[in-house]
Amino acid sequence: MLCSTVFDLHCDTLTAFMDRAPGQEHTLNDPAHMFALCKIPKGVSWAQCCAVFVPDELKGSEAWDYYRSHRDSFYRQMTTLEPLVSPCRRAEDIQRAWKQGKTASLLTVENASPLEGRLERVEQLRRDGVVMMTLTWNGENELGSGHSTDQGLTPFGKMAVREMEEQGILVDVSHLNDRGFFDLLDVSQKSFIASHSNARAVCSHRRNLTDEQIREMVDRKCLIGLNYYNAFLRSDGQEATLEDLWRHTEHFLELGAEDCLALGSDFDGADVPAYLDSPEKIAGLKVFFQEKGLSPALTEKILWGNALDFFQTNLG
């Protein structure tokens, strides 16, 4: 039995196929991709955060122009595919899309390089409909660094966090390194998200969250999206299994994340095991989680309820 609703905090489908010229592709409805609107099972209400992923090598105006071209692609597809999907920014928009039988699609940014160190760009992103942004990818930018260095948040990064909170763009700490994470705790006034991060105690990759970080996020009523990437599910190089996904889920719950845990697939941006590589298979997690002993209510919270509640609380 499939679940009736899914809320996924992160996919790279919008920008994962960069060999196609922006404006000529319908990346969000290509059945060759892991995520495609046409692959969502009939009767399943789906919310999908679609990231404009900005590679680390793009800096300055190149990063800004790249972001704008894929922002335009997102809205072009929202118009062309209007019978299937609706662009959303708030929880009420998501629920309206579901009532209309459409997928709710939310625009996000992975890597804040398009800001170019300019604080006024945050307001522009908000006007563009961006709901969430990771501060970094793997390397350094004007705000800080991902796991490839130990650079913490820069003075501009700290100002950008406060401006994002003021403008109503959710701060996403996936990819941010440990030093940057704890710098964020000193400046952040609102709940934030790790859109696609797992538990480091289960899989030791530096991109995963430590127990201390998870506890901080639980205390601050944050949101954490389970990542399906093989290398973040297990660290021995073997193909991950459903049991690996369960080990992360169980660990988060042991640390009190019942109201914080959600899904963050990393569709079309990572090596995902075959049993998690499509919307239909994710909708089937309902049975798996309940067979593991989770109640129907807790299963629904992980699959969609916690994410929708978080957006309702933090974006309205």
C-alpha positions in Angstrom: 0.0 0.0 0.0 1.3 3.4 -1.0 1.2 6.4 1.3 -1.2 9.2 0.2 1.2 12.1 0.7 4.9 12.8 0.3 7.0 15.9 1.0 10.6 15.8 -0.4 12.9 18.6 0.8 15.6 18.3 -1.9 16.2 17.1 -5.5 18.7 18.3 -8.1 16.4 17.5 -11.1 16.1 21.1 -12.2 19.8 21.5 -12.9 21.2 18.0 -13.0 21.2 17.8 -16.8 23.3 20.9 -17.6 24.2 19.7 -21.1 20.7 20.7 -22.1 20.3 24.4 -22.9 18.0 26.1 -20.4 14.7 26.9 -22.1 14.7 23.7 -24.2 14.3 21.1 -21.6 11.5 19.9 -19.3 13.7 18.4 -16.7 10.9 18.0 -14.2 8.8 15.7 -16.4 11.4 13.5 -18.1 10.7 9.9 -17.2 14.4 9.1 -17.7 15.1 11.0 -14.4 14.6 9.7 -10.9 12.1 12.4 -10.2 9.5 13.2 -12.8 6.0 14.6 -12.4 4.7 11.8 -14.6 6.2 9.1 -12.3 4.3 10.2 -9.2 1.7 7.5 -8.5 -1.9 8.4 -9.2 -3.6 9.5 -6.0 -0.4 10.5 -4.2 -0.2 14.2 -3.2 3.4 15.2 -3.7 5.4 18.3 -2.6 8.9 18.7 -4.2 11.6 21.2 -3.3 13.5 21.8 -6.6 17.0 23.2 -6.1 19.0 25.4 -8.4 22.3 23.7 -7.7 25.2 26.1 -8.3 28.6 24.4 -8.7 31.5 25.6 -6.6 33.5 26.7 -9.6 30.9 29.3 -10.6 31.7 32.6 -8.9 30.6 36.2 -9.1 28.4 37.2 -12.0 28.7 33.7 -13.5 27.0 32.2 -10.4 24.3 34.9 -10.5 23.6 34.4 -14.3 23.5 30.7 -13.8 21.0 31.0 -11.0 18.8 33.3 -13.1 18.7 31.0 -16.1 17.6 28.0 -14.0 15.1 30.2 -12.1 13.6 31.1 -15.4 13.6 27.4 -16.5 11.7 26.6 -13.3 8.9 29.1 -13.9 8.8 28.2 -17.7 8.2 24.6 -16.7 5.6 25.6 -14.1 3.7 27.3 -17.0 4.2 24.6 -19.6 3.3 21.8 -17.1 0.6 23.7 -15.4 -2.0 20.8 -15.5 0.4 18.8 -13.4 2.2 21.2 -11.1 1.8 24.4 -9.2 4.6 26.7 -7.9 4.3 27.2 -4.1 5.9 29.2 -1.4 3.8 28.7 1.7 2.0 25.8 3.3 -1.4 27.1 2.2 -0.1 27.1 -1.4 1.0 23.5 -1.0 -2.4 22.4 0.3 -4.2 24.3 -2.4 -2.1 22.5 -5.1 -2.9 19.1 -3.5 -6.7 19.9 -3.5 -6.4 20.7 -7.2 -4.7 17.3 -7.8 -1.4 18.9 -8.6 2.2 18.4 -7.4 3.4 21.3 -5.2 6.8 22.5 -6.4 9.0 24.8 -4.3 12.1 26.7 -5.6 15.2 26.4 -3.5 18.9 27.2 -4.0 21.9 24.9 -3.2 25.0 27.1 -2.6 24.6 30.8 -1.9 27.3 31.9 -4.4 24.8 33.8 -6.5 24.6 36.4 -3.7 28.1 37.5 -4.8 28.6 38.9 -1.3 25.7 41.4 -1.8 23.1 41.4 1.0 20.4 42.9 -1.3 20.4 39.8 -3.3 18.6 38.0 -0.5 15.6 40.2 -1.1 15.8 39.5 -4.8 15.7 35.7 -4.2 12.7 36.2 -1.9 10.9 38.1 -4.7 11.8 35.2 -7.1 9.9 32.9 -4.8 12.9 31.1 -3.3 11.9 29.4 -0.1 15.2 27.8 1.1 18.9 28.1 0.5 22.0 26.1 1.6 24.7 28.5 2.7 27.4 26.5 0.9 28.1 23.5 -1.3 31.3 21.5 -0.6 33.8 24.3 -1.0 34.2 28.0 0.0 32.1 31.0 -1.0 31.5 34.4 0.5 29.4 33.0 3.3 31.6 30.1 4.6 32.5 26.6 3.5 31.3 23.1 3.1 33.1 20.0 4.3 36.1 20.5 2.1 37.6 23.0 4.5 37.2 24.0 8.2 36.3 27.6 7.3 33.5 28.9 9.6 30.9 31.5 8.7 32.4 34.7 7.4 31.1 38.1 8.7 29.1 38.3 5.5 27.7 34.8 6.1 26.5 35.8 9.5 24.8 38.9 8.1 23.3 36.8 5.3 21.8 34.4 7.8 20.1 37.2 9.6 18.9 38.7 6.3 17.5 35.4 5.1 15.5 35.1 8.4 14.3 38.6 8.0 13.2 38.0 4.4 11.6 34.7 5.0 14.0 32.4 3.3 14.8 29.2 5.2 18.4 28.6 6.1 19.6 25.1 5.0 22.7 23.7 6.7 23.1 20.7 4.5 26.7 20.9 3.2 27.8 23.4 5.8 30.8 22.2 7.8 30.9 21.7 11.6 32.5 25.0 12.4 30.0 26.8 10.2 27.2 25.0 11.9 28.1 26.1 15.3 28.8 29.6 14.1 25.2 29.5 12.8 23.9 28.6 16.2 25.3 31.8 17.6 23.6 34.1 15.0 20.4 32.3 14.1 17.1 33.4 15.7 14.8 31.0 13.9 14.4 27.3 13.2 16.4 26.1 10.2 16.7 23.0 7.9 19.1 20.3 7.0 17.3 19.4 3.8 19.3 16.3 2.9 21.6 15.0 5.7 21.9 11.7 7.6 23.4 10.7 10.9 27.2 10.6 11.2 27.0 8.1 14.1 25.5 5.6 11.6 27.6 6.6 8.5 30.8 8.6 9.3 30.8 10.9 6.2 31.5 14.5 7.2 28.4 15.6 5.3 26.3 13.8 7.9 25.1 15.4 11.2 26.7 14.6 14.5 24.6 13.7 17.5 25.3 17.1 19.1 24.1 18.8 15.9 21.0 16.7 15.8 20.2 17.4 19.5 20.6 21.1 18.8 18.2 20.9 15.9 15.7 19.0 17.9 15.9 21.6 20.7 15.4 24.4 18.1 12.5 22.7 16.4 14.4 22.3 13.1 13.8 20.0 10.2 16.0 17.2 8.9 15.5 15.4 5.6 16.8 11.8 5.2 19.2 11.6 2.3 19.1 8.5 0.0 22.7 8.9 -1.3 24.6 5.6 -0.9 27.7 7.2 0.5 25.7 9.0 3.2 23.7 5.8 4.1 26.7 3.6 4.7 30.5 4.1 4.7 31.9 0.8 3.4 31.3 1.5 -0.3 28.6 -1.2 -0.6 25.2 -0.7 -2.0 22.9 0.6 0.7 19.9 -1.4 1.7 16.5 -0.4 3.2 18.0 -1.5 6.6 20.6 1.2 6.2 17.9 3.8 5.7 16.1 2.4 8.8 19.3 2.6 10.9 19.5 6.3 10.2 15.8 6.8 10.9 16.0 4.8 14.1 19.0 6.8 15.3 17.3 10.2 14.6 14.2 9.0 16.6 16.4 7.8 19.5 17.7 11.4 19.7 14.2 12.8 19.9 13.7 13.8 16.3 10.1 12.5 16.1 8.8 16.0 15.2 11.9 17.0 13.1 12.5 14.1 10.7 11.4 14.3 7.1 12.6 13.2 3.6 15.4 14.8 1.5 15.9 12.4 -1.4 18.8 14.0 -3.4 17.1 12.7 -6.5 19.1 13.2 -9.7 22.0 14.6 -7.8 23.4 11.5 -6.1 24.0 7.7 -6.5 20.7 6.4 -5.0 20.0 2.7 -4.5 17.5 1.1 -6.8 14.9 0.6 -4.1 14.7 4.4 -3.5 15.1 5.7 -7.0 11.6 6.8 -7.9 8.5 8.5 -6.4 6.6 5.2 -6.4 9.2 3.5 -4.3 9.3 6.4 -1.8 5.5 6.3 -1.5 6.0 2.6 -0.6 8.0 3.5 2.4 4.8 3.7 4.3 4.6 -0.1 4.5 8.3 -0.5 5.3 8.2 2.0 8.3 5.1 0.4 9.7 6.6 -3.1 9.4 9.5 -1.7 11.5 7.0 -0.8 14.2 6.4 2.9 13.6 2.8 4.0 14.1 0.8 5.2 11.2 0.8 8.7 12.7 4.6 8.8 13.1 5.1 7.3 9.6 3.0 10.1 8.1 4.9 12.7 10.1 8.2 11.5 8.5 6.8 11.2 5.0 5.1 14.6 4.9 3.5 15.9 8.1 6.6 17.3 9.8 7.7 19.1 6.7 4.3 20.7 6.1 4.0 21.7 9.8 7.5 23.3 9.6 6.6 25.3 6.5 3.3 26.3 8.1 5.1 27.5 11.3 8.1 29.2 9.6 6.7 30.5 6.3 3.0 30.7 6.9 
